[in-house]
């Protein structure tokens, strides 16, 4: 018997018992739908972490000032102003693994443009900060050295702050050279940054205004420019391919020397490897995705067991039919193929319906629960392929049992 004729006989048998076939497929439908949905949810979480890594820039570390004591109470990191611009310059010059070391000062304040105002984060930086964070301009230019040296009244604005001041539909090019007031100080917008998105903590990184470091100190924050020139933190970018751990150890050793810390004395600063932190979070998200998919795959196994059970019942019910087919010339291989095709057909049809259920479920989760989902053709093909494999695996034993029936015993079966 040809494969086409065998397929026709198998589909006929499934059509005769439509309700039973649908109930048998239900386990596969739920299993495939659950696998696709869970992979989409896990993929969305992983994509979110990857975006955060890209928004940080690659090979990035941040040096924070240490804690301080007040009345016997230890305050948090950053409470003691222990970092200076000279520390950043020394790290950039003396640590060969370091590509950029960008000091930064932070405050907050009101931006005013005409009748519009907006409160945002104000950061005093050098051009190296944008290089370290791999933060490009949508329009305009970066700070120039004379502006850094002379505390120039110029600013580079983030997308969110720019949208609040200039309006949603204003092109970045038209924002450049506009005059705004920053904490009552008139400044010229010389650049608009590209969008960065949210940070790992959910903060809007684009709701920010950058000014030259000297401008922040002398015109906005009010710290007198002296020998120490304190900063809030230092952003470090390590050369591609360099060992982050070695760079971190050498930075710590250099700063301990510069801050004259004795052996055994606690660091008055903290070095945080942001990339490693987010990569660990990415690994956790990947493991979570695999775990969700594995749990959902249990439904496929349950569906496969259901297929085996129904196929065994079908073999028992159709014993006389099998004997009659054998008596008129059907070979054992034809009987094996027929029942195997029935099992695989049940699995594949259930898999296709499960794909529709999974796609719809992923869309519903993203739409109503507000979770990000990432669906890929790879996950759909994997789920359908696994469903087909389940049909072959769990359908082989009943098909083999049917093909080994003796025609005379089958014809006598009541």
KENUKOL-957211 format. One record per residue (C-alpha): residue number from 1; residue in one letter; x, y, z. Coordinates in steps of 0.001 Angstrom, whole numbers, plus 500000, padded with zeros to 6 digits. Example, Ala and Ser with C-alpha at 12.3 -4.5 7.8 and 13.67 -1.06 7.14 Angstrom:
2
+-----+---------+--------+--------+--------+
! num ! residuo !      x !      y !      z !
+-----+---------+--------+--------+--------+
!   1 !       A ! 512300 ! 495500 ! 507800 !
!   2 !       S ! 513670 ! 498940 ! 507140 !
+-----+---------+--------+--------+--------+
***
This chain:
414
+-----+---------+--------+--------+--------+
! num ! residuo !      x !      y !      z !
+-----+---------+--------+--------+--------+
!   1 !       X ! 500000 ! 500000 ! 500000 !
!   2 !       X ! 501332 ! 503437 ! 499081 !
!   3 !       X ! 502026 ! 506132 ! 501674 !
!   4 !       X ! 499198 ! 508227 ! 500248 !
!   5 !       X ! 496692 ! 505398 ! 500617 !
!   6 !       X ! 497963 ! 504689 ! 504161 !
!   7 !       X ! 497578 ! 508363 ! 505055 !
!   8 !       X ! 494020 ! 508372 ! 503669 !
!   9 !       X ! 493070 ! 505317 ! 505750 !
!  10 !       X ! 494629 ! 506859 ! 508895 !
!  11 !       X ! 492768 ! 510183 ! 508454 !
!  12 !       X ! 489539 ! 508269 ! 507833 !
!  13 !       X ! 489970 ! 506430 ! 511121 !
!  14 !       X ! 490527 ! 509711 ! 512978 !
!  15 !       X ! 487495 ! 511283 ! 511342 !
!  16 !       X ! 485261 ! 508392 ! 512460 !
!  17 !       X ! 486098 ! 509168 ! 516109 !
!  18 !       X ! 486251 ! 512970 ! 515882 !
!  19 !       X ! 485459 ! 513744 ! 519529 !
!  20 !       X ! 487954 ! 511212 ! 520830 !
!  21 !       X ! 490602 ! 512561 ! 518465 !
!  22 !       X ! 489973 ! 516134 ! 519650 !
!  23 !       X ! 490197 ! 515129 ! 523307 !
!  24 !       X ! 493406 ! 513216 ! 522583 !
!  25 !       X ! 494917 ! 516275 ! 520890 !
!  26 !       X ! 494006 ! 518522 ! 523829 !
!  27 !       X ! 497122 ! 517595 ! 525815 !
!  28 !       X ! 499366 ! 518389 ! 522828 !
!  29 !       X ! 497498 ! 521653 ! 522157 !
!  30 !       X ! 497934 ! 522831 ! 525757 !
!  31 !       X ! 501549 ! 521636 ! 525874 !
!  32 !       X ! 502647 ! 523387 ! 522665 !
!  33 !       X ! 500748 ! 526563 ! 523598 !
!  34 !       X ! 502332 ! 526592 ! 527064 !
!  35 !       X ! 505847 ! 526007 ! 525682 !
!  36 !       X ! 505563 ! 528845 ! 523147 !
!  37 !       X ! 504067 ! 531237 ! 525700 !
!  38 !       X ! 506661 ! 530486 ! 528373 !
!  39 !       X ! 509555 ! 530803 ! 525914 !
!  40 !       X ! 508116 ! 534140 ! 524734 !
!  41 !       X ! 507853 ! 535435 ! 528319 !
!  42 !       X ! 511388 ! 534285 ! 529146 !
!  43 !       X ! 512699 ! 535706 ! 525860 !
!  44 !       X ! 511136 ! 539058 ! 526663 !
!  45 !       X ! 512851 ! 539154 ! 530046 !
!  46 !       X ! 516180 ! 538226 ! 528477 !
!  47 !       X ! 515797 ! 540844 ! 525731 !
!  48 !       X ! 515107 ! 543469 ! 528388 !
!  49 !       X ! 518355 ! 542604 ! 530184 !
!  50 !       X ! 520295 ! 542660 ! 526901 !
!  51 !       X ! 518941 ! 546148 ! 526201 !
!  52 !       X ! 520090 ! 547292 ! 529628 !
!  53 !       X ! 523568 ! 545891 ! 528957 !
!  54 !       X ! 523705 ! 547740 ! 525641 !
!  55 !       X ! 522472 ! 550948 ! 527287 !
!  56 !       X ! 525317 ! 550762 ! 529806 !
!  57 !       X ! 527936 ! 550207 ! 527154 !
!  58 !       X ! 530291 ! 547259 ! 527122 !
!  59 !       X ! 533017 ! 546655 ! 529726 !
!  60 !       X ! 531785 ! 549367 ! 532075 !
!  61 !       X ! 532590 ! 549815 ! 535768 !
!  62 !       X ! 531689 ! 552600 ! 538157 !
!  63 !       X ! 533691 ! 553820 ! 541152 !
!  64 !       X ! 531604 ! 555176 ! 544018 !
!  65 !       X ! 532801 ! 557071 ! 547100 !
!  66 !       X ! 532834 ! 555175 ! 550371 !
!  67 !       X ! 530609 ! 555444 ! 553409 !
!  68 !       X ! 531042 ! 557776 ! 556356 !
!  69 !       X ! 530362 ! 557607 ! 560087 !
!  70 !       X ! 528062 ! 560052 ! 561875 !
!  71 !       X ! 527433 ! 559630 ! 565583 !
!  72 !       X ! 528436 ! 555978 ! 565425 !
!  73 !       X ! 526137 ! 555300 ! 562464 !
!  74 !       X ! 527615 ! 554099 ! 559172 !
!  75 !       X ! 525998 ! 555937 ! 556292 !
!  76 !       X ! 525625 ! 554489 ! 552773 !
!  77 !       X ! 527979 ! 554555 ! 549808 !
!  78 !       X ! 528549 ! 558058 ! 548502 !
!  79 !       X ! 528106 ! 559683 ! 551909 !
!  80 !       X ! 531828 ! 560495 ! 552009 !
!  81 !       X ! 533264 ! 562595 ! 549182 !
!  82 !       X ! 536493 ! 560655 ! 548608 !
!  83 !       X ! 536890 ! 560738 ! 544813 !
!  84 !       X ! 538453 ! 563512 ! 542748 !
!  85 !       X ! 539064 ! 564420 ! 539130 !
!  86 !       X ! 542727 ! 563628 ! 539717 !
!  87 !       X ! 541755 ! 560069 ! 540702 !
!  88 !       X ! 539999 ! 559678 ! 537358 !
!  89 !       X ! 542978 ! 561092 ! 535482 !
!  90 !       X ! 545376 ! 558769 ! 537321 !
!  91 !       X ! 543228 ! 555706 ! 536571 !
!  92 !       X ! 543089 ! 556603 ! 532865 !
!  93 !       X ! 546856 ! 557197 ! 532636 !
!  94 !       X ! 548258 ! 554433 ! 534863 !
!  95 !       X ! 545933 ! 551453 ! 534309 !
!  96 !       X ! 546648 ! 550076 ! 530852 !
!  97 !       X ! 543361 ! 548125 ! 530693 !
!  98 !       X ! 541334 ! 551343 ! 531093 !
!  99 !       X ! 540205 ! 553111 ! 527925 !
! 100 !       X ! 538233 ! 555948 ! 529545 !
! 101 !       X ! 537810 ! 557230 ! 533115 !
! 102 !       X ! 535067 ! 559842 ! 533264 !
! 103 !       X ! 534451 ! 561783 ! 536508 !
! 104 !       X ! 530907 ! 562947 ! 537156 !
! 105 !       X ! 529047 ! 565324 ! 539447 !
! 106 !       X ! 525278 ! 565096 ! 539937 !
! 107 !       X ! 522510 ! 567346 ! 541151 !
! 108 !       X ! 518934 ! 568070 ! 540208 !
! 109 !       X ! 517210 ! 571270 ! 539148 !
! 110 !       X ! 514593 ! 573008 ! 537107 !
! 111 !       X ! 514922 ! 573581 ! 533376 !
! 112 !       X ! 512973 ! 576494 ! 531917 !
! 113 !       X ! 512140 ! 577288 ! 528307 !
! 114 !       X ! 509658 ! 580132 ! 527866 !
! 115 !       X ! 506547 ! 579167 ! 529826 !
! 116 !       X ! 507595 ! 575515 ! 530075 !
! 117 !       X ! 509645 ! 574062 ! 532919 !
! 118 !       X ! 510777 ! 570578 ! 533903 !
! 119 !       X ! 512700 ! 569151 ! 536868 !
! 120 !       X ! 515439 ! 566711 ! 535899 !
! 121 !       X ! 518834 ! 565275 ! 536796 !
! 122 !       X ! 521768 ! 567556 ! 535979 !
! 123 !       X ! 525118 ! 565871 ! 535436 !
! 124 !       X ! 528511 ! 567474 ! 535113 !
! 125 !       X ! 530705 ! 565308 ! 532858 !
! 126 !       X ! 533567 ! 565274 ! 530404 !
! 127 !       X ! 533299 ! 564006 ! 526783 !
! 128 !       X ! 534858 ! 560712 ! 527933 !
! 129 !       X ! 531606 ! 559921 ! 529746 !
! 130 !       X ! 529689 ! 559676 ! 526459 !
! 131 !       X ! 532443 ! 557491 ! 525009 !
! 132 !       X ! 532402 ! 555190 ! 528032 !
! 133 !       X ! 528627 ! 554823 ! 527884 !
! 134 !       X ! 528626 ! 554562 ! 524068 !
! 135 !       X ! 525982 ! 557289 ! 524031 !
! 136 !       X ! 525652 ! 558910 ! 520619 !
! 137 !       X ! 524192 ! 562260 ! 519614 !
! 138 !       X ! 520964 ! 562578 ! 517670 !
! 139 !       X ! 521926 ! 566173 ! 516788 !
! 140 !       X ! 524549 ! 568763 ! 517674 !
! 141 !       X ! 528012 ! 568228 ! 519100 !
! 142 !       X ! 529921 ! 567318 ! 522270 !
! 143 !       X ! 531688 ! 569664 ! 524674 !
! 144 !       X ! 534977 ! 571143 ! 523506 !
! 145 !       X ! 538081 ! 571623 ! 525641 !
! 146 !       X ! 537804 ! 575440 ! 525944 !
! 147 !       X ! 534242 ! 574953 ! 527226 !
! 148 !       X ! 535482 ! 572446 ! 529811 !
! 149 !       X ! 538283 ! 574754 ! 530909 !
! 150 !       X ! 536150 ! 577902 ! 531056 !
! 151 !       X ! 532958 ! 576604 ! 532728 !
! 152 !       X ! 531017 ! 577444 ! 529597 !
! 153 !       X ! 527244 ! 577767 ! 529799 !
! 154 !       X ! 526433 ! 574970 ! 527342 !
! 155 !       X ! 524392 ! 571782 ! 527750 !
! 156 !       X ! 523559 ! 568459 ! 526095 !
! 157 !       X ! 520036 ! 567232 ! 526747 !
! 158 !       X ! 518498 ! 563761 ! 526917 !
! 159 !       X ! 515478 ! 562757 ! 524860 !
! 160 !       X ! 512922 ! 562657 ! 527699 !
! 161 !       X ! 513891 ! 566041 ! 529135 !
! 162 !       X ! 513996 ! 567522 ! 525629 !
! 163 !       X ! 510520 ! 566220 ! 524872 !
! 164 !       X ! 509158 ! 567842 ! 528039 !
! 165 !       X ! 510734 ! 571197 ! 527220 !
! 166 !       X ! 510429 ! 571424 ! 523445 !
! 167 !       X ! 507378 ! 569230 ! 522789 !
! 168 !       X ! 506844 ! 565774 ! 521329 !
! 169 !       X ! 507086 ! 566709 ! 517661 !
! 170 !       X ! 510106 ! 569026 ! 517683 !
! 171 !       X ! 513017 ! 567503 ! 515675 !
! 172 !       X ! 516333 ! 567311 ! 517594 !
! 173 !       X ! 517991 ! 569557 ! 515006 !
! 174 !       X ! 515664 ! 572425 ! 515955 !
! 175 !       X ! 516529 ! 572069 ! 519660 !
! 176 !       X ! 520209 ! 572774 ! 519041 !
! 177 !       X ! 521318 ! 576384 ! 519762 !
! 178 !       X ! 518186 ! 577062 ! 521789 !
! 179 !       X ! 518561 ! 579050 ! 525024 !
! 180 !       X ! 517223 ! 577478 ! 528232 !
! 181 !       X ! 517618 ! 578325 ! 531926 !
! 182 !       X ! 519172 ! 575702 ! 534193 !
! 183 !       X ! 518690 ! 576512 ! 537872 !
! 184 !       X ! 518296 ! 580158 ! 536778 !
! 185 !       X ! 521532 ! 580041 ! 534764 !
! 186 !       X ! 521075 ! 580721 ! 531017 !
! 187 !       X ! 522602 ! 577972 ! 528874 !
! 188 !       X ! 522756 ! 577025 ! 525209 !
! 189 !       X ! 521748 ! 573537 ! 524087 !
! 190 !       X ! 524569 ! 572313 ! 521852 !
! 191 !       X ! 523499 ! 568666 ! 521509 !
! 192 !       X ! 520602 ! 566216 ! 521843 !
! 193 !       X ! 521376 ! 562620 ! 522801 !
! 194 !       X ! 519914 ! 559481 ! 521253 !
! 195 !       X ! 517445 ! 557497 ! 523349 !
! 196 !       X ! 518914 ! 555136 ! 525979 !
! 197 !       X ! 515783 ! 553787 ! 527647 !
! 198 !       X ! 515393 ! 552572 ! 531207 !
! 199 !       X ! 518234 ! 551525 ! 533463 !
! 200 !       X ! 518421 ! 548213 ! 535344 !
! 201 !       X ! 516599 ! 549910 ! 538228 !
! 202 !       X ! 513787 ! 551148 ! 535986 !
! 203 !       X ! 514939 ! 554781 ! 535898 !
! 204 !       X ! 514590 ! 556832 ! 532724 !
! 205 !       X ! 518177 ! 557431 ! 531589 !
! 206 !       X ! 517003 ! 559994 ! 529029 !
! 207 !       X ! 515533 ! 562327 ! 531655 !
! 208 !       X ! 518821 ! 564154 ! 532142 !
! 209 !       X ! 520806 ! 567249 ! 531225 !
! 210 !       X ! 524600 ! 567170 ! 530855 !
! 211 !       X ! 526867 ! 570185 ! 531335 !
! 212 !       X ! 530662 ! 570465 ! 531441 !
! 213 !       X ! 532081 ! 569226 ! 534741 !
! 214 !       X ! 533564 ! 572623 ! 535582 !
! 215 !       X ! 530229 ! 574307 ! 534820 !
! 216 !       X ! 528414 ! 572001 ! 537235 !
! 217 !       X ! 530940 ! 572734 ! 539972 !
! 218 !       X ! 531307 ! 576490 ! 539539 !
! 219 !       X ! 527904 ! 577624 ! 538293 !
! 220 !       X ! 525305 ! 575088 ! 539456 !
! 221 !       X ! 526428 ! 573098 ! 542484 !
! 222 !       X ! 528504 ! 575866 ! 544034 !
! 223 !       X ! 531526 ! 573826 ! 545092 !
! 224 !       X ! 534564 ! 576064 ! 545016 !
! 225 !       X ! 537170 ! 574913 ! 542527 !
! 226 !       X ! 540112 ! 573927 ! 544623 !
! 227 !       X ! 542973 ! 571493 ! 544711 !
! 228 !       X ! 540833 ! 568398 ! 545435 !
! 229 !       X ! 537951 ! 568928 ! 543005 !
! 230 !       X ! 535626 ! 566275 ! 544428 !
! 231 !       X ! 533304 ! 564256 ! 542179 !
! 232 !       X ! 530349 ! 561982 ! 542895 !
! 233 !       X ! 531598 ! 558975 ! 540938 !
! 234 !       X ! 533871 ! 557857 ! 538102 !
! 235 !       X ! 532667 ! 555832 ! 535113 !
! 236 !       X ! 535290 ! 553418 ! 533766 !
! 237 !       X ! 535380 ! 551789 ! 530327 !
! 238 !       X ! 537848 ! 548933 ! 529897 !
! 239 !       X ! 539447 ! 548112 ! 526541 !
! 240 !       X ! 537687 ! 545372 ! 524563 !
! 241 !       X ! 539263 ! 542000 ! 525346 !
! 242 !       X ! 540923 ! 543202 ! 528560 !
! 243 !       X ! 540350 ! 541220 ! 531754 !
! 244 !       X ! 537764 ! 543097 ! 533812 !
! 245 !       X ! 538859 ! 541426 ! 537044 !
! 246 !       X ! 542508 ! 542421 ! 536589 !
! 247 !       X ! 541455 ! 545978 ! 535735 !
! 248 !       X ! 539253 ! 546118 ! 538841 !
! 249 !       X ! 542071 ! 544876 ! 541101 !
! 250 !       X ! 544571 ! 547368 ! 539686 !
! 251 !       X ! 542114 ! 550258 ! 540019 !
! 252 !       X ! 541518 ! 549322 ! 543646 !
! 253 !       X ! 545254 ! 549087 ! 544329 !
! 254 !       X ! 545955 ! 552469 ! 542685 !
! 255 !       X ! 543174 ! 554277 ! 544552 !
! 256 !       X ! 544250 ! 552800 ! 547873 !
! 257 !       X ! 547740 ! 554193 ! 547223 !
! 258 !       X ! 546393 ! 557608 ! 546211 !
! 259 !       X ! 544105 ! 557776 ! 549271 !
! 260 !       X ! 546960 ! 556649 ! 551569 !
! 261 !       X ! 545046 ! 553714 ! 553014 !
! 262 !       X ! 547056 ! 551422 ! 555288 !
! 263 !       X ! 547065 ! 547597 ! 554906 !
! 264 !       X ! 543990 ! 546218 ! 556602 !
! 265 !       X ! 542200 ! 549553 ! 556417 !
! 266 !       X ! 538818 ! 549494 ! 554717 !
! 267 !       X ! 538478 ! 550990 ! 551221 !
! 268 !       X ! 536963 ! 554476 ! 551151 !
! 269 !       X ! 535485 ! 553737 ! 547715 !
! 270 !       X ! 533631 ! 550933 ! 545931 !
! 271 !       X ! 534278 ! 549512 ! 542454 !
! 272 !       X ! 531196 ! 548014 ! 540827 !
! 273 !       X ! 531361 ! 545988 ! 537627 !
! 274 !       X ! 527982 ! 546874 ! 536108 !
! 275 !       X ! 528423 ! 544667 ! 533052 !
! 276 !       X ! 529055 ! 541575 ! 535168 !
! 277 !       X ! 526016 ! 542350 ! 537294 !
! 278 !       X ! 523753 ! 542542 ! 534259 !
! 279 !       X ! 525370 ! 539508 ! 532630 !
! 280 !       X ! 524580 ! 537542 ! 535791 !
! 281 !       X ! 521007 ! 538812 ! 535543 !
! 282 !       X ! 520945 ! 537754 ! 531881 !
! 283 !       X ! 522129 ! 534255 ! 532820 !
! 284 !       X ! 519400 ! 534078 ! 535455 !
! 285 !       X ! 516803 ! 535118 ! 532870 !
! 286 !       X ! 518087 ! 532450 ! 530471 !
! 287 !       X ! 517866 ! 529776 ! 533166 !
! 288 !       X ! 514364 ! 530975 ! 534052 !
! 289 !       X ! 513334 ! 530691 ! 530380 !
! 290 !       X ! 514668 ! 527146 ! 530199 !
! 291 !       X ! 512914 ! 526243 ! 533442 !
! 292 !       X ! 509600 ! 527653 ! 532241 !
! 293 !       X ! 509930 ! 525784 ! 528944 !
! 294 !       X ! 510806 ! 522544 ! 530780 !
! 295 !       X ! 507786 ! 522859 ! 533059 !
! 296 !       X ! 505545 ! 523563 ! 530075 !
! 297 !       X ! 507018 ! 520550 ! 528251 !
! 298 !       X ! 505550 ! 518292 ! 530913 !
! 299 !       X ! 502163 ! 519020 ! 529314 !
! 300 !       X ! 503528 ! 517627 ! 526042 !
! 301 !       X ! 504613 ! 514431 ! 527765 !
! 302 !       X ! 501184 ! 514099 ! 529368 !
! 303 !       X ! 499652 ! 514628 ! 525923 !
! 304 !       X ! 501936 ! 511926 ! 524511 !
! 305 !       X ! 500831 ! 509485 ! 527185 !
! 306 !       X ! 497237 ! 510300 ! 526247 !
! 307 !       X ! 498008 ! 509514 ! 522599 !
! 308 !       X ! 499552 ! 506172 ! 523546 !
! 309 !       X ! 496561 ! 505298 ! 525701 !
! 310 !       X ! 494025 ! 506133 ! 522979 !
! 311 !       X ! 496035 ! 504337 ! 520300 !
! 312 !       X ! 496190 ! 501178 ! 522429 !
! 313 !       X ! 492415 ! 501375 ! 522889 !
! 314 !       X ! 492058 ! 501923 ! 519138 !
! 315 !       X ! 494162 ! 498837 ! 518386 !
! 316 !       X ! 491984 ! 496756 ! 520689 !
! 317 !       X ! 488762 ! 498100 ! 519183 !
! 318 !       X ! 489936 ! 497548 ! 515603 !
! 319 !       X ! 491470 ! 494125 ! 516002 !
! 320 !       X ! 489010 ! 492504 ! 513566 !
! 321 !       X ! 489620 ! 495316 ! 511051 !
! 322 !       X ! 493363 ! 494697 ! 511306 !
! 323 !       X ! 492855 ! 490970 ! 510774 !
! 324 !       X ! 490623 ! 491591 ! 507744 !
! 325 !       X ! 493187 ! 493948 ! 506161 !
! 326 !       X ! 495927 ! 491421 ! 506699 !
! 327 !       X ! 493775 ! 488677 ! 505214 !
! 328 !       X ! 493343 ! 490629 ! 501984 !
! 329 !       X ! 497053 ! 491294 ! 501599 !
! 330 !       X ! 498100 ! 494151 ! 503917 !
! 331 !       X ! 501610 ! 493653 ! 505272 !
! 332 !       X ! 502729 ! 494218 ! 508852 !
! 333 !       X ! 504595 ! 497318 ! 507638 !
! 334 !       X ! 501351 ! 498784 ! 506251 !
! 335 !       X ! 499583 ! 498284 ! 509587 !
! 336 !       X ! 502559 ! 499815 ! 511431 !
! 337 !       X ! 502584 ! 502831 ! 509111 !
! 338 !       X ! 498837 ! 503356 ! 509421 !
! 339 !       X ! 498766 ! 503527 ! 513212 !
! 340 !       X ! 502014 ! 505485 ! 513364 !
! 341 !       X ! 500629 ! 508055 ! 510902 !
! 342 !       X ! 497473 ! 508339 ! 513007 !
! 343 !       X ! 499545 ! 509114 ! 516127 !
! 344 !       X ! 501798 ! 511606 ! 514344 !
! 345 !       X ! 498813 ! 513291 ! 512680 !
! 346 !       X ! 497145 ! 513745 ! 516061 !
! 347 !       X ! 500354 ! 515302 ! 517415 !
! 348 !       X ! 500971 ! 517609 ! 514453 !
! 349 !       X ! 497402 ! 518888 ! 514226 !
! 350 !       X ! 497454 ! 519452 ! 517983 !
! 351 !       X ! 500820 ! 521175 ! 517582 !
! 352 !       X ! 499517 ! 523574 ! 514924 !
! 353 !       X ! 496478 ! 524461 ! 517028 !
! 354 !       X ! 498832 ! 524844 ! 520017 !
! 355 !       X ! 500959 ! 527292 ! 518012 !
! 356 !       X ! 497909 ! 529493 ! 517462 !
! 357 !       X ! 497073 ! 529214 ! 521165 !
! 358 !       X ! 500653 ! 530074 ! 522170 !
! 359 !       X ! 500871 ! 533075 ! 519844 !
! 360 !       X ! 497525 ! 534352 ! 521107 !
! 361 !       X ! 498521 ! 533748 ! 524728 !
! 362 !       X ! 501825 ! 535596 ! 524280 !
! 363 !       X ! 500039 ! 538551 ! 522691 !
! 364 !       X ! 497445 ! 538590 ! 525498 !
! 365 !       X ! 500136 ! 538562 ! 528200 !
! 366 !       X ! 501986 ! 541427 ! 526528 !
! 367 !       X ! 498782 ! 543411 ! 525972 !
! 368 !       X ! 496931 ! 542932 ! 529259 !
! 369 !       X ! 499634 ! 542044 ! 531803 !
! 370 !       X ! 502100 ! 544593 ! 530412 !
! 371 !       X ! 504935 ! 542032 ! 530258 !
! 372 !       X ! 507370 ! 542123 ! 527399 !
! 373 !       X ! 507302 ! 538978 ! 525239 !
! 374 !       X ! 509729 ! 537948 ! 522502 !
! 375 !       X ! 508507 ! 535283 ! 520088 !
! 376 !       X ! 510808 ! 533599 ! 517592 !
! 377 !       X ! 510313 ! 531192 ! 514699 !
! 378 !       X ! 512883 ! 528971 ! 516401 !
! 379 !       X ! 510669 ! 528427 ! 519447 !
! 380 !       X ! 507617 ! 527675 ! 517257 !
! 381 !       X ! 509521 ! 525158 ! 515132 !
! 382 !       X ! 510973 ! 523605 ! 518284 !
! 383 !       X ! 507532 ! 523179 ! 519861 !
! 384 !       X ! 505950 ! 521691 ! 516714 !
! 385 !       X ! 508955 ! 519423 ! 516140 !
! 386 !       X ! 508794 ! 518225 ! 519731 !
! 387 !       X ! 505066 ! 517544 ! 519311 !
! 388 !       X ! 505780 ! 515425 ! 516226 !
! 389 !       X ! 508525 ! 513558 ! 518092 !
! 390 !       X ! 506081 ! 512878 ! 520921 !
! 391 !       X ! 503655 ! 511395 ! 518390 !
! 392 !       X ! 506327 ! 509097 ! 516948 !
! 393 !       X ! 507639 ! 508060 ! 520358 !
! 394 !       X ! 504314 ! 507354 ! 522035 !
! 395 !       X ! 502615 ! 506071 ! 518881 !
! 396 !       X ! 505288 ! 503518 ! 517963 !
! 397 !       X ! 504414 ! 500917 ! 520594 !
! 398 !       X ! 500671 ! 500753 ! 519775 !
! 399 !       X ! 501494 ! 500678 ! 516038 !
! 400 !       X ! 504030 ! 497905 ! 516555 !
! 401 !       X ! 501538 ! 495942 ! 518638 !
! 402 !       X ! 498936 ! 496243 ! 515869 !
! 403 !       X ! 501400 ! 495162 ! 513175 !
! 404 !       X ! 502317 ! 491995 ! 515092 !
! 405 !       X ! 498788 ! 490649 ! 515390 !
! 406 !       X ! 498287 ! 487300 ! 513662 !
! 407 !       X ! 495533 ! 487510 ! 511024 !
! 408 !       X ! 493758 ! 484345 ! 512223 !
! 409 !       X ! 493715 ! 485532 ! 515859 !
! 410 !       X ! 492576 ! 489003 ! 514797 !
! 411 !       X ! 489668 ! 487612 ! 512748 !
! 412 !       X ! 488543 ! 485460 ! 515685 !
! 413 !       X ! 488703 ! 488388 ! 518130 !
! 414 !       X ! 485333 ! 489383 ! 519641 !
+-----+---------+--------+--------+--------+
***
